[in-house]
Amino acid sequence: MSYTASALSFALQGLSKPVVFTGALLPINDLTGDGRMNLIFAIRTAQLDIAEVCIVLGPHVLRANRAKKVDQSFLSTFDTPKMLPLADFNIDVTLYPHRMVRRKRTLVVQPEFNPNVILLTLNPGLSEKYLDAILAAEPHGIVLRAYGPGMLPESLFPWVKRVTEIGIPIVITSQILRGRVDLHRYRKQLTLEQMGVISGKDMTFECAMVKLMWALKQAKNPRRLRELIEKDLVGELTE
């Protein structure tokens, strides 16, 4: 759901009303399950002063492109670790000011995505031979989950340079749940930016994946691709 809802937030820009994703851990006809409760919360969300794609499983209304599945409990299946919910249901409804509100907008529909993007998680001992095998699949883009604020071992720098030189964009995200990539923090990271690596900033890896898929269809050159990825378009990152 994180991937699908994030993708829809880029495909449907300029919303004037909410688009709500919901679901359940148990079937809706199970009286002890969460299906009926989630459906009620979703219907109530559709009536709120919100104008963006949301995920609602439990009493929290979450920005779709910031949400991750974090648990299997009824009340906290999804969360947005790097921001507050858009709204909370309790006795009353609490709406938070960072949400996108309803107003007249021009809906822009851009549903094209390039699916040829690979997600790669950095781990100790990752060899260049393994990475070359990934290149054999001829990806059009790579999302790389790095350490901390975007750290890579220097042994992988030649591979990164080779990939960017043949025109395959690399977007770096952090493996830390509440992490943020900062390619200017250390000299080594600045070298990565000079090689052409793109910062995913504080995007979730799910959002970074679908945003890169979407941006590859919109951008006509590498410079425009970087601008789209590093810019906050629909609340998916903090600039």
C-alpha positions, 0 to 999 in steps of 0.5 A, a space after each residue: 500500500 505504501 508504494 501504491 499510495 505514494 505513486 498515486 500522490 505523484 500521478 494525481 497532483 493538484 487535488 481539491 479533495 482527499 483520496 483515501 486508501 484503507 484496508 484491514 488485517 482481518 476480513 470485514 465480516 470478522 466482528 473482532 477485526 479492524 475492517 469495519 472500523 477502518 472503513 468508518 475512519 476512511 469515510 470520515 476522512 473523505 469528509 474532512 478538510 484535506 486535499 491529498 492522498 492519505 492512508 487510513 488504517 486506525 484512528 490516524 490519517 497519514 500522508 500517503 507518500 510518508 507512510 510505512 507499514 511498521 506493525 501488525 496491530 490494529 491501531 498502528 499498522 502504518 505510521 509516518 515516522 518523520 512527521 505527525 499525522 494529518 489528522 487524528 480521530 478521538 472523541 473529536 477530530 484533530 486536524 493538523 496545520 501541515 495538511 493540504 487543505 481543500 481549495 480550487 485547484 487544477 488537477 494534473 494527471 500524470 500516470 506514467 511510470 518507468 518500472 525498470 528501477 531497482 532497490 538496493 540495500 547496502 550491507 557489509 561485504 557487498 561486492 562489486 561483482 554482485 553490483 555488476 550482476 544488477 547492472 546486467 539487468 539494465 536498470 533505468 534507475 537505482 535507489 540505494 539505501 545507504 548507511 546513516 546520512 548517506 554513507 557508502 564505503 569508498 570501495 564502492 565509489 568506482 562502481 558508483 562513478 561507472 554507473 552514473 557515467 553510463 547515464 543510470 541515475 542513483 538516488 540515495 536514501 537512508 536505512 535509518 527509520 527517521 534518517 535524512 540524507 545529507 551529501 554535504 555533511 562529510 567530504 566523502 559524501 560530497 564526492 558522491 554528489 560530484 559523481 552525480 548521485 541524487 539525494 533522496 533527503 528524508 523520503 522513505 525508500 518506498 516513496 523514493 522508488 515510485 518517485 524515481 519511476 515517475 520522474 524518469 517519465 517526466 524528465 528529458 535530461 539528467 538535470 531535470 531529473 535531479 530537480 524533480 527528485 530533490 524538490 518537494 512536489 506533494 509533501 513527500 520530503 523536507 527541503 
